[in-house]
Amino acid sequence: MEIHISLDIYKRMVVRMERGDPSRVIVYSRNPVDKGLEIIDKGLRRIHVVDLEAAIEGRSISKEVIDVARILKSSGGFVTLAGGIKSIRDLEGALGSGADRVVLGTAIYRGLIDPREALGLGADRVALAVDTRRGLVTHSGWRAEVGVGFVGAIERYYSEGFRIFIVTNTERDGVFGGVDRVIIGSIPRIYKGYIIYSGGIASHQDLETLSGEGFRGAIVGRAYYEGIIGLGILKKFEG
C-alpha cells in the first residue's frame, strides 16, 4: 500500500488545518523544503504537497509550492502536487516541474479542464480528488458541493478514464477521527484498488483496515507529525 505524508503549505509554512478551517491551524515547520527532505531522509519518499492558499482562495498554484515539489523530486521523493490546478496550463506546468502525480478537483467539477485532455498527459500521473462532506462531493477548498455522492463521482469519472482517486473525509481531516467505515463500506471493491484514502487516519488499526480492504494507499498527516503513528509502522505498510 502506498503511504503518502501530507506536506500542506499555507503562508509558506507546513501546517495541518482542522477540517480545512484556516482559523484552526497547527504549524509544524516554517521551512517546507527542510521538512520534506527530513521525511524523505527517514525513508518515507512519497510526499503529498498541497498549496492550501491556492485551494482556499481559488487561485492558481504558486511558483513557490511548485519549487518545493521540484526540490523534493530531485532529492529522491515521489511527489504528488495538489491545490490550485485551475487550467490545463497549470496542469502542464505542475507535471513539467517533475511532479510524479498531480491532483485535480475543482477544475474538473466546474468544467475548467476537459478530463480527456488532462488524462492525455498520462492517466497514471493525474488523480481526481473526491472530497466528501456528509456523503456529497465538495470542491473549492471544501466550501462548495457538487451535488453528487462520492460513489457516483467515482463511477462517473472512472468511466471517463480516471484511474487514481483521492477520497477525503473532510469532516475527519486533521482531527484524528479515524477512517470512515461508512465510506469504506459504501465503495464497491472493484474501485478500491484505484483509491488513496485521506482524512482522519490516526492509528495502526486504520492502516490495517485500509490495507485489508484493498485500498491503493493512504495519506497521513497529523498522526505522522505528532508521532501518533510511528515511523516503523508507516514503513511496514509502505509498498
LUMLUM-595697 format. One record per residue: residue in three letters; x, y, z of N, C-alpha, C in turn. Coordinates in Angstrom, 1 decimal. Each point is the difference from the previous one (the first is absolute). Example, Ala and Ser with C-alpha at 12.3 -4.5 7.8 and 13.67 -1.06 7.14 Angstrom:
! LUMLUM-595697
  drennu     n_X     n_Y     n_Z    ca_X    ca_Y    ca_Z     c_X     c_Y     c_Z
     ALA    13.2    -5.7     7.8    -0.9     1.2     0.0     0.9     1.2     0.0
     SER    -0.4     1.1    -0.7     0.9     1.1     0.0    -0.8     1.1     0.8
END
This chain:
! LUMLUM-595697
  drennu     n_X     n_Y     n_Z    ca_X    ca_Y    ca_Z     c_X     c_Y     c_Z
     MET     0.8    -1.2     0.0    -0.8     1.2     0.0     0.9     1.2     0.0
     GLU    -0.4     1.0    -0.8     0.8     1.3     0.0    -0.3     0.8     1.3
     ILE     1.1     0.4     0.6    -0.2     1.0     1.1     0.6     1.3    -0.4
     HIS    -0.9     1.0     0.0     0.4     1.4    -0.4    -0.1     0.9     1.3
     ILE     1.0     0.7     0.2     0.0     1.0     1.1    -0.4     1.4    -0.5
     SER    -1.0     0.5     0.6    -0.5     1.3    -0.5     0.9     1.2     0.4
     LEU     0.3     0.8    -1.0     0.8     1.2     0.3    -0.9     1.2    -0.5
     ASP    -0.8     0.4     0.9    -1.0     1.1    -0.3     0.7     1.3     0.3
     ILE     0.0     0.8    -1.1     0.8     1.3     0.1    -1.0     1.2     0.1
     TYR     0.1     0.8     1.0    -0.9     1.1     0.2     0.8     1.2     0.5
     LYS     0.0     1.1    -0.7     0.8     1.2     0.4     1.5    -0.4     0.2
     ARG     0.5    -0.9    -0.9     1.4    -0.5    -0.1     0.3    -0.8     1.2
     MET    -0.9    -0.6     0.7     0.2    -0.8     1.2    -0.6    -1.4    -0.3
     VAL     0.5    -1.0     0.7    -0.6    -1.4     0.0    -1.0     0.0     1.1
     VAL    -1.2    -0.3    -0.4    -1.1     0.1     1.0    -1.0    -1.2    -0.1
     ARG    -0.8    -0.1     1.0    -1.2    -0.9    -0.2    -1.2     0.9     0.5
     MET    -1.1     0.0    -0.8    -1.2     0.7     0.4    -1.0    -1.0     0.5
     GLU    -0.7     0.4     1.0    -1.1    -0.9     0.5    -1.2     0.2    -0.9
     ARG    -0.3    -1.1    -0.7    -1.2     0.0    -0.9     0.1     1.1    -1.1
     GLY     1.2     0.4    -0.4     0.2     1.0    -1.0    -0.3     1.4     0.4
     ASP     0.0     0.2     1.3    -0.4     1.4     0.5     1.3     0.8     0.2
     PRO     0.1     1.1    -0.7     1.2     0.9     0.1     0.2     0.6     1.3
     SER    -1.1     0.1     0.8     0.1     0.5     1.4     0.5    -1.0     1.0
     ARG     0.2    -1.2    -0.4     0.4    -1.1     0.9     1.2    -0.7    -0.6
     VAL     1.2     0.7     0.1     1.2    -0.4    -0.7     1.0    -0.5     1.0
     ILE     0.7    -1.1    -0.2     1.1    -0.4     0.8     1.2     0.0    -0.9
     VAL     1.0     0.8     0.5     1.3     0.1    -0.8     1.0    -1.0     0.4
     TYR     0.6    -0.7    -0.9     1.0    -1.0     0.2     1.4     0.4    -0.4
     SER     0.1     0.9    -1.0     1.3     0.4    -0.5    -0.2     1.4    -0.7
     ARG     1.0     0.8     0.0     0.0     1.2    -0.7     0.9    -0.1    -1.3
     ASN     0.4    -1.2    -0.2     0.8    -0.3    -1.2    -0.4    -1.3    -0.7
     PRO    -0.9     0.1    -1.0    -0.6    -1.2    -0.6     1.1    -0.9    -0.7
     VAL     1.0     0.6    -0.6     1.0    -0.8    -0.6     0.8    -0.8     1.0
     ASP     0.4     0.6     1.1     0.7    -0.8     1.0    -0.9    -1.1     0.6
     LYS    -1.2     0.3     0.2    -0.9    -1.0     0.6    -0.2    -1.1    -1.0
     GLY    -0.2     0.3    -1.2    -0.2    -1.0    -1.1     1.3    -0.9    -0.1
     LEU     1.2     0.6     0.0     1.2    -0.8     0.0     0.2    -0.8     1.2
     GLU    -0.4     0.5     1.1     0.0    -0.8     1.3    -0.8    -1.3    -0.2
     ILE    -1.2     0.1    -0.5    -0.9    -1.1    -0.2     0.7    -1.0    -1.0
     ILE     0.5     0.5    -1.1     0.7    -0.9    -0.9     1.2    -0.7     0.6
     ASP     0.7     0.7     0.8     1.2    -0.6     0.7    -0.4    -1.1     1.0
     LYS    -1.2     0.1     0.5    -0.4    -1.0     0.9    -0.5    -1.3    -0.7
     GLY     0.0     0.1    -1.4    -0.4    -1.2    -0.7    -1.4     0.0    -0.5
     LEU    -0.7     1.1     0.1    -1.4     0.1    -0.5     0.1     1.0    -1.2
     ARG     0.0    -0.6    -1.2     0.3     0.8    -1.1    -1.2     0.6    -0.7
     ARG    -1.2    -0.5     0.3    -1.2     0.6    -0.7    -0.5     1.2     0.8
     ILE     0.1     1.1    -0.6    -0.4     1.3     0.6    -1.2     0.6    -0.7
     HIS    -1.1     0.3     0.7    -1.2     0.6    -0.6     0.1     1.5     0.3
     VAL     0.4     0.8    -1.0     0.2     1.4     0.2    -1.3     0.8    -0.4
     VAL    -0.5     0.8     0.9    -1.2     0.7    -0.3     0.2     1.5     0.2
     ASP    -0.5     0.8    -1.0     0.0     1.5     0.2    -1.4     0.3     0.5
     LEU     0.0     0.1     1.4    -1.3     0.3     0.6    -0.6     1.4    -0.3
     GLU     0.9     1.0    -0.1    -0.5     1.3    -0.3    -0.6     0.1    -1.4
     ALA     0.6    -0.7    -1.0    -0.6     0.0    -1.3    -1.4    -0.7     0.0
     ALA    -0.1    -1.1     0.8    -1.2    -0.8     0.0    -1.1     0.8     0.7
     ILE     0.3     0.7     1.1    -1.0     0.8     0.7    -0.4     1.3    -0.7
     GLU     1.0     0.6    -0.6    -0.2     1.3    -0.6    -0.5    -0.1    -1.5
     GLY     0.1    -1.2    -0.5    -0.5    -0.1    -1.4     1.0     0.5    -1.1
     ARG     1.2     0.0     0.4     1.0     0.5    -1.0     0.9    -1.1    -0.5
     SER     0.8     0.2    -1.0     0.9    -1.0    -0.5     1.1    -0.3     1.0
     ILE     0.6    -1.2    -0.1     1.0    -0.4     0.9     1.2     0.9    -0.2
     SER     0.7     0.3     1.2     1.1     0.9     0.0     1.3    -0.6    -0.5
     LYS     0.9     0.9    -0.5     1.3    -0.4    -0.5     0.8    -0.6     1.2
     GLU    -0.2     0.6     1.2     0.8    -0.4     1.2    -0.4    -1.5     0.3
     VAL    -1.2    -0.3    -0.1    -0.4    -1.4     0.4     0.5    -1.0    -1.1
     ILE    -0.1     0.4    -1.3     0.6    -0.8    -1.1     1.5    -0.2     0.2
     ASP     0.6     1.1     0.5     1.5    -0.2     0.2     0.3    -1.0     1.2
     VAL    -0.9     0.0     1.0     0.2    -1.0     1.1    -0.1    -1.4    -0.6
     ALA    -1.0    -0.2    -0.9    -0.2    -1.3    -0.6     1.2    -0.4    -0.8
     ARG     0.5     1.0    -0.8     1.2    -0.3    -0.8     1.2    -0.4     0.8
     ILE     0.2     0.7     1.1     1.2    -0.4     0.8    -0.2    -1.4     0.6
     LEU    -1.1    -0.3     0.5    -0.3    -1.3     0.7     0.1    -1.1    -1.0
     LYS    -0.5     0.3    -1.3     0.2    -1.0    -1.0     1.4    -0.3    -0.3
     SER     0.8     1.1    -0.2     1.4    -0.2    -0.3     0.8    -0.6     1.1
     SER    -0.6    -0.1     1.2     0.7    -0.6     1.2    -0.5    -1.4     0.2
     GLY    -0.7    -0.6    -0.9    -0.4    -1.4     0.1    -1.4    -0.2     0.4
     GLY    -0.8     1.0     0.1    -1.4    -0.1     0.5    -0.9    -0.4    -1.2
     PHE    -1.1    -0.7     0.3    -1.1    -0.2    -0.9    -1.0     1.1     0.4
     VAL    -0.2     1.0    -0.8    -0.7     1.2     0.4    -1.4     0.1    -0.7
     THR    -1.0     0.1     0.8    -1.3     0.3    -0.5    -0.3     1.5     0.3
     LEU    -0.5     0.7    -1.0    -0.3     1.4     0.1    -1.5     0.3    -0.1
     ALA    -0.5     0.8     1.0    -1.4     0.3     0.0    -0.3     1.4     0.5
     GLY    -1.2     0.5    -0.4    -0.4     1.3     0.4     0.3     1.1    -1.0
     GLY    -1.0     0.6    -0.6     0.2     1.1    -0.9     0.3    -0.4    -1.5
     ILE    -0.4    -1.2    -0.4     0.2    -0.4    -1.4    -1.3     0.4    -0.7
     LYS     0.0     1.2    -0.6    -1.3     0.6    -0.5    -0.1    -0.1    -1.5
     SER     1.0    -0.4    -0.7     0.0     0.0    -1.5     0.9    -1.1    -0.5
     ILE    -0.1    -0.3    -1.3     0.9    -1.0    -0.5     1.4     0.5     0.0
     ARG     0.2     1.4    -0.1     1.3     0.5     0.1     0.6    -0.2     1.4
     ASP    -0.8     0.2     1.0     0.5    -0.3     1.4     0.4    -1.5     0.1
     LEU    -0.8    -0.9    -0.6     0.3    -1.4     0.1     1.3    -0.3    -0.7
     GLU     0.1     0.5    -1.2     1.3    -0.2    -0.8     1.2     0.5     0.8
     GLY    -0.2     1.2     0.6     1.1     0.6     0.8     0.4    -0.9     1.2
     ALA    -1.0    -0.5     0.7     0.2    -0.8     1.1     0.7    -1.3    -0.4
     LEU    -0.4    -0.6    -1.0     0.6    -1.3    -0.5     1.4     0.3    -0.5
     GLY     0.2     1.2    -0.6     1.3     0.4    -0.6     1.0     0.3     1.1
     SER    -0.5     0.3     1.2     0.9     0.2     1.1     0.7    -1.2     0.5
     GLY    -0.5    -1.2    -0.4     0.6    -1.2     0.4    -0.9    -0.8     1.0
     ALA    -1.2     0.6     0.3    -0.9    -0.7     0.9    -0.4    -1.3    -0.6
     ASP     0.0    -1.1     0.8    -0.4    -1.3    -0.5    -1.5    -0.1    -0.3
     ARG    -0.8     0.7     0.8    -1.4     0.0    -0.1    -0.6     1.3     0.4
     VAL    -1.1     0.4    -0.7    -0.7     1.3     0.3    -1.4    -0.3     0.2
     VAL    -0.6     0.6     1.0    -1.4    -0.2     0.4    -0.9     1.1    -0.5
     LEU    -1.0    -0.4    -0.7    -1.1     1.0    -0.5    -1.2    -0.2     0.9
     GLY    -0.8     1.1     0.1    -1.2     0.0     0.7    -1.0     1.0    -0.5
     THR     0.1     1.2     0.5    -0.9     1.1    -0.4    -0.1     0.2    -1.5
     ALA     1.2    -0.1    -0.7     0.1     0.3    -1.4    -0.8    -1.1    -0.8
     ILE    -0.1    -1.2     0.5    -0.8    -1.0    -0.7    -1.5     0.2     0.3
     TYR    -0.3     0.2     1.2    -1.4     0.1     0.4    -0.7     1.2    -0.5
     ARG     0.8     1.1    -0.3    -0.5     1.2    -0.5     0.2     0.1    -1.6
     GLY     0.5    -1.0    -0.5     0.2    -0.1    -1.5     1.1     0.9    -0.5
     LEU     1.0     0.4     0.8     1.1     0.8    -0.4     1.0    -0.8    -0.8
     ILE     0.1    -1.3     0.3     0.9    -0.9    -0.7    -0.8    -1.1    -0.6
     ASP     0.3    -0.3    -1.3    -0.7    -1.2    -0.6     0.8    -1.3     0.5
     PRO    -0.8    -0.9     0.6     0.7    -1.2     0.5     0.8    -0.7    -1.0
     ARG    -0.4    -0.1    -1.3     0.7    -0.7    -1.0     1.3     0.7    -0.3
     GLU     0.0     1.4     0.1     1.3     0.7    -0.3     1.0    -0.3     1.2
     ALA    -0.6     0.0     1.2     0.9    -0.2     1.2     0.6    -1.4     0.0
     LEU    -0.9    -1.0    -0.3     0.5    -1.4     0.0     0.9    -0.3    -1.1
     GLY    -0.1     0.9    -1.1     0.9    -0.2    -1.1     1.5     0.3     0.4
     LEU     0.2     0.6     1.1     1.3     0.3     0.5     0.6    -1.2     0.8
     GLY    -0.9    -1.0     0.2     0.4    -1.2     0.8    -0.9    -0.3     1.1
     ALA    -0.8    -1.1    -0.3    -1.0    -0.4     1.0     0.6    -0.4     1.3
     ASP     1.3    -0.4     0.0     0.7    -0.4     1.2     0.6     1.1     0.7
     ARG    -0.1     1.2    -0.5     0.6     1.2     0.6    -1.1     1.1     0.4
     VAL    -1.2    -0.4    -0.3    -1.1     1.0     0.4    -1.0    -0.7     0.9
     ALA    -0.3     0.6     1.1    -1.0    -0.6     1.0    -1.1     1.0     0.1
     LEU    -1.2    -0.6     0.5    -1.2     0.8     0.2    -0.3     0.1     1.5
     ALA    -0.1     1.2     0.6    -0.4     0.1     1.4    -1.5    -0.2     0.1
     VAL    -0.3    -0.9     0.9    -1.5    -0.2     0.4    -0.1     0.3     1.5
     ASP    -0.2     1.3     0.2    -0.1     0.5     1.4    -1.4     0.0     0.5
     THR    -0.3    -0.8     1.0    -1.4    -0.2     0.4    -0.3     0.7     1.3
     ARG    -1.3     0.5     0.1    -0.5     0.5     1.2    -1.5    -0.4     0.0
     ARG    -0.3    -0.7     1.1    -1.4    -0.6     0.1    -0.4    -0.8    -1.2
     GLY     1.0    -0.7    -0.6    -0.2    -0.9    -1.1     0.0     0.7    -1.4
     LEU     0.1     1.3     0.0     0.0     0.7    -1.3     1.4     0.5    -0.3
     VAL     0.2     0.1    -1.3     1.3     0.5    -0.5     0.1     1.5     0.1
     THR     1.1     0.5     0.5     0.2     1.5     0.1     1.2     0.4    -0.8
     HIS     0.1     1.3    -0.3     1.2     0.6    -0.7     0.2     1.4     0.5
     SER     0.9     0.7    -0.6     0.3     1.4     0.3     0.4     0.1     1.5
     GLY     1.0    -0.8     0.4     0.4     0.1     1.4    -1.0    -0.6     0.9
     TRP    -0.8    -0.9    -0.4    -1.0    -0.7     0.7    -1.2     0.9     0.4
     ARG    -0.1     1.1    -0.7    -1.1     1.0     0.4    -1.3    -0.2    -0.9
     ALA     0.2    -0.6    -1.1    -1.2    -0.2    -1.0    -0.2    -1.5    -0.2
     GLU    -1.3    -0.3    -0.2    -0.4    -1.4    -0.2    -0.3    -0.2    -1.5
     VAL     0.4    -1.2    -0.5    -0.2    -0.3    -1.4    -1.5    -0.4    -0.2
     GLY    -0.6    -0.6     1.0    -1.4    -0.5    -0.1    -0.1    -1.4    -0.4
     VAL     1.1    -0.8     0.1     0.1    -1.4    -0.3     0.7    -0.7     1.1
     GLY    -0.4    -1.3     0.3     0.6    -0.8     1.0     1.4    -0.4    -0.4
     PHE     0.9    -0.4     0.9     1.3    -0.3    -0.3     0.1    -1.3    -0.8
     VAL    -0.8    -1.0     0.2     0.0    -1.2    -0.8    -0.4     0.3    -1.4
     GLY    -1.0     0.8    -0.2    -0.5     0.4    -1.3     1.1     0.7    -0.8
     ALA     0.8     0.9     0.7     1.1     0.7    -0.6     1.1    -0.9    -0.4
     ILE     0.3    -1.0     0.8     1.1    -1.0    -0.3    -0.5    -0.8    -1.3
     GLU    -1.2    -0.4     0.0    -0.5    -0.8    -1.1     0.0     0.8    -1.3
     ARG    -0.4     1.2     0.1    -0.1     0.9    -1.2     1.4     0.2    -0.6
     TYR     0.9     0.4     0.9     1.3     0.4    -0.5     0.9    -1.2    -0.3
     TYR    -0.3    -1.1     0.6     0.7    -1.2    -0.4    -0.4    -0.3    -1.5
     SER    -1.3     0.1    -0.3    -0.4    -0.2    -1.3     0.6     0.9    -1.1
     GLU     0.4     1.2     0.5     0.7     1.0    -0.9     1.5    -0.2     0.0
     GLY     0.5    -1.0     0.7     1.4    -0.3    -0.2     0.9     0.2     1.3
     PHE    -0.5     0.6     1.0     0.9     0.2     1.2     0.2    -1.3     0.7
     ARG     1.3    -0.2     0.4     0.3    -1.3     0.7     0.7     0.2     1.3
     ILE     0.1     1.3     0.5     0.5     0.3     1.3    -1.0     1.0     0.6
     PHE    -0.5    -0.4     1.2    -0.9     0.9     0.7     0.5     0.2     1.4
     ILE    -0.1     1.3     0.5     0.4     0.2     1.4    -1.3     0.4     0.7
     VAL    -0.5    -0.9     0.9    -1.2     0.2     0.7     0.3     0.5     1.4
     THR    -0.6     1.2     0.3     0.3     0.6     1.3    -1.3     0.3     0.7
     ASN    -0.1    -0.5     1.3    -1.1     0.4     0.8     0.4     1.3     0.7
     THR    -0.6     1.1    -0.5     0.4     1.3     0.5    -0.4     0.3     1.4
     GLU    -1.0    -0.8     0.5    -0.5     0.2     1.4     1.0    -0.6     1.0
     ARG     0.8    -0.9    -0.4     1.0    -0.6     0.9     1.4     0.4    -0.2
     ASP     0.2     0.8    -1.1     1.4     0.4    -0.3     0.6     0.9     1.0
     GLY     1.2    -0.4     0.5     0.8     0.8     1.0    -0.5    -0.1     1.4
     VAL    -0.9    -1.0     0.3    -0.5     0.0     1.4     0.0    -1.5     0.5
     PHE     0.8    -0.8    -0.5     0.2    -1.4     0.4    -1.4    -0.7     0.1
     GLY    -0.8     0.2    -1.0    -1.4    -0.6     0.0     0.0    -1.5    -0.3
     GLY     1.1    -0.5    -0.5     0.0    -1.4    -0.4    -0.6    -0.2    -1.4
     VAL     0.2    -1.1    -0.6    -0.6    -0.2    -1.3    -1.5    -0.2     0.1
     ASP    -0.7     0.5    -1.1    -1.4     0.0     0.0    -0.5    -1.4    -0.6
     ARG    -0.5    -0.8     0.9    -0.4    -1.4    -0.5    -1.2     0.1    -0.9
     VAL    -0.8     1.0     0.2    -1.2     0.2    -0.9     0.5     0.2    -1.5
     ILE     1.0     0.9    -0.1     0.6     0.3    -1.3     0.6    -1.3    -0.6
     ILE     0.8    -0.6     0.9     0.7    -1.2    -0.5    -1.0    -1.1    -0.4
     GLY    -1.0    -0.2     0.8    -1.0    -1.0    -0.4    -0.9     0.3    -1.1
     SER    -0.1     1.3    -0.4    -0.8     0.4    -1.1     0.7    -0.1    -1.4
     ILE     1.3     0.0     0.0     0.7    -0.1    -1.2     0.1    -1.4    -0.6
     PRO    -0.5    -0.3    -1.1     0.1    -1.3    -0.6     1.5    -0.4    -0.1
     ARG     0.2    -1.3     0.4     1.4    -0.5     0.1     0.8     0.2    -1.4
     ILE    -0.8     0.0    -1.1     0.7     0.1    -1.3     0.8     1.3    -0.1
     TYR    -0.4     1.0     0.7     0.6     1.3    -0.1     1.1     0.2     1.1
     LYS     0.1    -0.8     1.0     0.9     0.3     1.2     1.4     0.0    -0.4
     GLY     0.4    -0.8    -1.0     1.4     0.0    -0.4     0.5     1.2    -0.7
     TYR    -1.0     0.9    -0.3     0.3     1.3    -0.7     0.0     1.1     1.0
     ILE    -0.3    -0.2     1.2    -0.3     1.1     1.0     1.1     0.1     1.1
     ILE     0.4     1.2     0.1     0.9     0.4     1.2    -0.9     0.7     1.0
     TYR     0.0    -0.5     1.2    -0.9     0.5     1.0     0.7     1.1     0.9
     SER    -0.8     1.0     0.3     0.5     1.1     0.8    -1.0     0.5     1.0
     GLY     0.4     0.6     1.1    -0.9     0.6     0.9    -0.2    -0.8     1.3
     GLY     0.7     0.4     1.1    -0.3    -0.6     1.3     0.8    -1.2     0.3
     ILE     0.9    -0.4    -0.8     0.8    -1.2     0.3     0.8     0.2     1.3
     ALA    -0.2    -0.9     1.0     0.5     0.3     1.3     0.7    -1.1     0.7
     SER     0.0    -1.2    -0.7     0.6    -1.1     0.8     0.4    -1.1    -1.0
     HIS     0.8    -1.0     0.6     0.4    -1.2    -0.7    -1.2    -0.7    -0.5
     GLN    -1.1    -0.1     0.8    -1.2    -0.7    -0.4    -0.6     0.6    -1.2
     ASP     0.0     1.4    -0.1    -0.5     0.6    -1.2     0.7    -0.4    -1.3
     LEU     1.3    -0.1     0.1     0.8    -0.5    -1.2    -0.3    -1.4    -0.3
     GLU    -0.2    -0.8     1.1    -0.3    -1.5    -0.2    -1.3    -0.1    -0.7
     THR    -1.0     0.8     0.4    -1.3     0.0    -0.7     0.1     0.3    -1.5
     LEU     0.7     1.1    -0.3     0.1     0.4    -1.4     0.8    -1.0    -0.8
     SER     1.0    -0.6     0.6     0.8    -1.0    -0.7    -0.9    -1.2    -0.3
     GLY    -0.7    -0.5     1.1    -0.8    -1.1    -0.1    -1.2     0.1    -1.0
     GLU    -0.4     1.2    -0.2    -1.1     0.3    -0.9     0.5     0.2    -1.5
     GLY     1.3     0.0    -0.1     0.5     0.0    -1.4     0.2     1.4    -0.6
     PHE     0.1     1.1     0.9     0.2     1.3    -0.5     1.4     0.2    -0.5
     ARG     0.2     0.8    -1.0     1.3     0.2    -0.7     1.0     0.7     1.0
     GLY    -0.6     0.9     0.8     1.0     0.7     0.9    -0.8     0.8     1.1
     ALA     0.8     0.8     0.8    -0.5     0.8     1.0     0.9     1.2     0.1
     ILE    -0.6     1.2     0.4     0.7     1.2     0.2    -0.1     0.2     1.5
     VAL     1.2     0.2     0.6     0.1     0.2     1.5     0.6     1.4     0.2
     GLY    -0.6     0.7     0.9     0.5     1.4     0.3     0.3     0.2     1.5
     ARG    -1.0     0.4     0.7     0.2     0.4     1.4     0.5    -1.2     0.8
     ALA    -0.5    -1.2    -0.3     0.4    -1.2     0.8     1.5    -0.3    -0.2
     TYR     0.6     0.4    -1.1     1.4    -0.1    -0.2     0.8     1.1     0.7
     TYR    -0.5     1.2    -0.1     0.8     1.2     0.5     0.0    -0.1     1.6
     GLU    -1.1    -0.5     0.6     0.0    -0.1     1.4     0.4    -1.3     0.6
     GLY     0.5    -0.9    -0.9     0.5    -1.3     0.5    -1.1    -1.0     0.4
     ILE    -1.2     0.2    -0.3    -1.1    -0.9     0.3     0.2    -1.3    -0.7
     ILE     0.4     0.0    -1.2     0.3    -1.2    -0.8     1.5     0.1    -0.2
     GLY     0.7    -1.0     0.6     1.5     0.0    -0.1     0.5    -0.3    -1.4
     LEU     1.3     0.4    -0.1     0.7    -0.2    -1.3     0.0    -1.5    -0.4
     GLY     0.3    -0.9     1.0     0.1    -1.4    -0.4    -1.3    -0.5    -0.5
     ILE    -1.1     0.4     0.5    -1.4    -0.4    -0.4    -0.2     0.5    -1.5
     LEU     0.3     1.3    -0.2    -0.2     0.5    -1.3     0.9    -0.7    -1.1
     LYS     1.2    -0.3     0.4     0.9    -0.7    -0.9    -0.5    -1.5    -0.3
     LYS    -0.7    -0.5     1.0    -0.5    -1.4    -0.1    -1.1    -0.1    -1.1
     PHE    -0.8     1.1    -0.1    -1.0     0.0    -1.0     0.4     0.5    -1.4
     GLU     1.1     0.8     0.0     0.5     0.6    -1.2     0.3    -1.1    -1.0
     GLY    -0.7     0.2    -1.2     0.2    -1.0    -1.1     0.7     0.6    -1.2
END
